[in-house]
Amino acid sequence: MIDRLSQAIKAAKVFTAKNDVRYYLNGVALHIQGKTVVNVVTSDGHCCCVIGPELRHDSEVVVVGNEDVPILLRALEGVPEG
């Protein structure tokens, strides 16, 4: 389980690809079990970042694209849009 999800996403975002033709690398993968995010995973194709206790393959995966990550972070941190 990740205690501070917004900090984990900010740390992992450093490793995301920028405008890569392999679209699946242009975002942050959130591994979810139940209602809990257990891992944050990113890669640029050369290096990978996994934040969380263990990488579980039985979890649901949601990929948040680079353009939507700032919106997610504002929502997690309770900052209004504007």
Wavefront OBJ file of the C-alpha trace (Angstrom):
o trace
v 0.000 0.000 0.000
v 1.219 3.504 -0.818
v 0.722 6.096 1.924
v 1.185 9.280 -0.131
v -0.092 8.572 -3.617
v 0.507 12.075 -4.967
v 4.189 11.952 -3.938
v 4.596 8.496 -5.474
v 3.107 9.676 -8.772
v 5.342 12.766 -8.835
v 8.438 10.625 -8.199
v 7.496 8.038 -10.821
v 6.559 10.616 -13.472
v 10.256 11.435 -13.900
v 10.648 8.043 -15.617
v 7.756 8.365 -18.101
v 8.396 8.690 -21.798
v 7.577 11.977 -23.481
v 5.758 11.767 -26.845
v 6.973 8.238 -27.541
v 5.375 6.396 -30.467
v 4.885 3.523 -28.029
v 1.837 5.231 -26.497
v 1.702 2.858 -23.508
v 4.934 4.399 -22.168
v 3.482 7.930 -22.128
v 1.812 7.683 -18.741
v 1.704 6.313 -15.219
v 0.276 2.849 -14.479
v -1.627 2.504 -11.213
v -2.012 -1.086 -9.972
v -5.199 -1.296 -7.923
v -6.518 -4.002 -5.598
v -9.962 -3.363 -4.232
v -9.989 0.374 -3.548
v -6.271 0.649 -2.835
v -3.441 1.641 -5.176
v -0.684 -0.860 -4.404
v 1.887 0.138 -7.048
v 2.790 3.056 -9.291
v 4.762 1.949 -12.358
v 6.355 3.970 -15.178
v 8.960 3.395 -17.864
v 10.530 5.261 -20.746
v 11.572 2.060 -22.485
v 15.108 2.156 -21.077
v 14.559 2.304 -17.328
v 11.611 1.457 -15.112
v 10.271 2.804 -11.829
v 8.122 0.673 -9.510
v 6.887 2.267 -6.304
v 5.104 -0.030 -3.883
v 5.776 -3.072 -1.734
v 5.722 -5.719 -4.474
v 4.639 -5.876 -8.085
v 1.493 -7.981 -8.151
v 0.145 -9.324 -11.393
v -3.346 -10.044 -10.050
v -4.282 -6.370 -9.681
v -6.297 -4.140 -11.992
v -4.205 -1.657 -13.961
v -5.223 1.880 -14.884
v -2.925 3.961 -17.080
v -3.119 7.729 -16.645
v -1.679 9.586 -19.631
v 0.949 12.304 -19.169
v -1.534 15.029 -20.087
v -3.944 13.859 -17.360
v -1.421 13.361 -14.542
v -1.528 17.045 -13.432
v -5.321 16.832 -13.155
v -5.045 13.669 -11.045
v -2.431 15.289 -8.795
v -4.622 18.374 -8.234
v -7.523 16.101 -7.298
v -5.399 14.052 -4.894
v -3.969 17.150 -3.259
v -7.349 18.891 -3.030
v -6.302 21.863 -5.146
v -9.185 23.448 -7.092
v -8.810 23.971 -10.844
v -8.126 27.475 -12.016
l 1 2 3 4 5 6 7 8 9 10 11 12 13 14 15 16 17 18 19 20 21 22 23 24 25 26 27 28 29 30 31 32 33 34 35 36 37 38 39 40 41 42 43 44 45 46 47 48 49 50 51 52 53 54 55 56 57 58 59 60 61 62 63 64 65 66 67 68 69 70 71 72 73 74 75 76 77 78 79 80 81 82
